[in-house]
Amino acid sequence: MPMGVTYLLIGQPKTGKTTAASEWSEKGSNGVLIIDTDLGADFTDEANTVTVTTLNPPTRPVFLKGKQVMENGFPQVEVIPPDERGFKHRNGKKAGKIAKVYSLIEIYQWLEKEWDNIPYDTIVLDTIGQVNEWIETTVVQELGITAMGEGQWGADWGKARKKNVDIVKRFQTLAKKNGGNFVIISHSKTTTITDGKVQLGPDLPRGLGYSLAAKADVIGYCTANKEDGTFQISFEAYDERVVGSRLRPLAQKILPFNYEAIRNEILTYKKKDK
């Protein structure tokens, strides 16, 4: 199996994306870490998840004897510890107990430092849409506007896109450098028709969607079969679909949506090629 691959999985909610991604490794779920930004992966059986609720670590004022500490005329702040950020476990044996949650930059720094000491070879970002929402909120504050779309000459969209791509590039580079895979999960946009063609792509601003697609090696469209409840993934590419694969064994294929089916397709193809 090729390593150092970036996958972009898109699809409507409840089409098996998180469940399939939680086992996207030769080691099964033991080899996968899900960065859960949508607060939904904790319901996936046997998934190794870390809950992420912000881009940067949240802070709070520092008080001493009831007074806020000042230094050089500026109020001092401290990072709120992960177990004091107001979240509780939602299921399992720890349901109702305090949960540790993190920021995206904290997880990146931890992975960068500890990669050789952790069992994971696949990192899943679930979902990029939530990360984009955090970034858009940050951009609105930085530019002093009230909503995206108000920036001059599209400066707000451009700035948000750059921040998103930079985050993806950091995780992608980290995974590639260490021979790991990086999986990005995104909801798909509700179907629209342009020039008589049905459009399909990630539920992201158009420029960002295309930028992420350009960085991905494999883009799969995930669907659920109404009749038997099974899940499928399509790599069929054509003009109006942001879908496809640089890996030749997967190009233009429709397969069962699980890692084993993807693995078998690639390894079988290689045997035939020989």
ZIBEL-V281850 format. One record per pair of residues at least 6 apart in sequence whose ideal C-beta (glycine too) atoms are under 8 Angstrom apart, sorted by sequence separation. I is the first residue (numbers start at 0). J is the second residue. If there is no record, write none. Layout:
i	j
I	J
I	J
This chain:
i	j
10	16
22	28
24	30
35	41
40	46
61	67
62	68
68	74
69	75
88	94
124	130
139	145
144	150
149	155
150	156
173	179
174	180
175	181
191	197
192	198
212	218
223	229
224	230
236	242
244	250
254	260
21	28
24	31
33	40
41	48
60	67
61	68
67	74
68	75
87	94
88	95
110	117
139	146
142	149
148	155
174	181
190	197
191	198
201	208
223	230
224	231
235	242
236	243
243	250
254	261
8	16
23	31
40	48
60	68
67	75
87	95
88	96
139	147
142	150
147	155
148	156
150	158
173	181
190	198
200	208
203	211
222	230
223	231
234	242
235	243
236	244
244	252
22	31
41	50
87	96
88	97
138	147
147	156
190	199
200	209
221	230
222	231
233	242
234	243
21	31
33	43
87	97
88	98
171	181
188	198
201	211
221	231
222	232
234	244
254	264
8	19
20	31
86	97
87	98
144	155
170	181
188	199
201	212
221	232
222	233
8	20
21	33
38	50
86	98
110	122
135	147
138	150
142	154
147	159
187	199
188	200
200	212
220	232
249	261
252	264
20	33
33	46
35	48
61	74
142	155
187	200
188	201
189	202
219	232
220	233
33	47
34	48
35	49
38	52
60	74
61	75
86	100
187	201
188	202
219	233
220	234
236	250
31	46
32	47
33	48
34	49
35	50
36	51
60	75
61	76
82	97
84	99
186	201
187	202
219	234
220	235
234	249
236	251
249	264
17	33
31	47
32	48
33	49
35	51
36	52
60	76
61	77
82	98
84	100
139	155
142	158
167	183
185	201
186	202
218	234
234	250
235	251
248	264
249	265
6	23
28	45
32	49
34	51
59	76
82	99
138	155
141	158
185	202
217	234
234	251
235	252
248	265
28	46
29	47
58	76
59	77
81	99
185	203
234	252
235	253
21	40
28	47
58	77
81	100
233	252
234	253
246	265
248	267
58	78
59	79
81	101
135	155
138	158
220	240
233	253
234	254
248	268
57	78
58	79
138	159
199	220
232	253
247	268
248	269
17	39
21	43
56	78
57	79
220	242
231	253
232	254
17	40
56	79
218	241
219	242
231	254
232	255
21	45
81	105
135	159
138	162
218	242
231	255
232	256
0	25
18	43
21	46
134	159
137	162
218	243
219	244
230	255
231	256
17	43
21	47
185	211
217	243
218	244
229	255
230	256
57	84
103	130
217	244
230	257
131	159
134	162
183	211
216	244
217	245
17	46
134	163
212	241
216	245
217	246
232	261
103	133
216	246
52	84
131	163
134	166
183	215
209	241
217	249
130	163
187	220
208	241
52	86
221	256
50	86
127	163
130	166
219	256
127	167
199	239
200	240
201	241
198	239
199	240
200	241
196	238
197	239
198	240
199	241
124	167
164	207
171	214
196	239
199	242
160	204
163	207
167	211
56	101
57	102
159	204
56	102
124	170
160	206
164	210
168	214
193	239
41	88
42	89
55	102
160	207
163	210
164	211
167	214
41	89
42	90
50	98
52	100
54	102
55	103
56	104
122	170
156	204
159	207
163	211
41	90
50	99
51	100
52	101
53	102
54	103
55	104
56	105
157	206
41	91
50	100
51	101
52	102
53	103
54	104
156	206
160	210
164	214
38	89
50	101
51	102
122	173
49	101
51	103
122	174
121	174
51	106
127	183
49	106
120	177
122	179
124	181
127	184
128	185
120	178
121	179
122	180
124	182
126	184
127	185
128	186
114	173
120	179
121	180
122	181
123	182
124	183
125	184
126	185
110	170
119	179
120	180
121	181
122	182
123	183
124	184
126	186
121	182
123	184
107	169
111	173
115	177
103	166
107	170
110	173
114	177
114	179
107	173
36	103
34	103
34	106
47	119
131	203
128	201
131	204
127	201
128	202
128	203
54	130
127	203
131	207
32	110
54	133
53	133
54	134
54	137
127	211
32	117
40	125
39	125
32	119
30	118
31	119
34	122
36	124
37	125
29	118
30	119
32	121
34	123
36	125
37	126
30	120
31	121
32	122
33	123
34	124
35	125
36	126
30	121
31	122
32	123
34	125
37	128
26	118
31	123
33	125
37	129
36	129
26	120
36	130
24	119
25	120
24	120
24	121
23	121
23	123
21	123
20	123
20	125
17	123
17	125
16	125
2	120
24	180
23	180
23	182
20	182
20	184
5	171
17	184
16	184
5	174
5	175
3	174
3	175
6	180
8	182
12	186
3	178
5	180
6	181
8	183
9	184
11	186
2	178
3	179
4	180
5	181
6	182
7	183
8	184
9	185
10	186
11	187
2	179
3	180
4	181
5	182
6	183
8	185
9	186
10	187
2	180
5	183
7	185
9	187
9	199
9	200
9	201
9	202
7	201
19	221
7	211
7	212
16	221
15	221
14	221
7	215
14	222
15	223
5	214
6	215
9	218
14	223
5	215
6	216
7	217
8	218
9	219
10	220
13	223
5	216
6	217
7	218
8	219
9	220
10	221
11	222
19	230
4	216
5	217
6	218
7	219
9	221
10	222
4	217
6	219
8	221
19	232
15	230
14	230
8	232
27	258
9	241
9	242
24	258
22	257
23	258
22	258
19	256
25	262
19	257
19	258
15	256
4	246
14	256
1	246
0	262
1	265
0	265
0	266
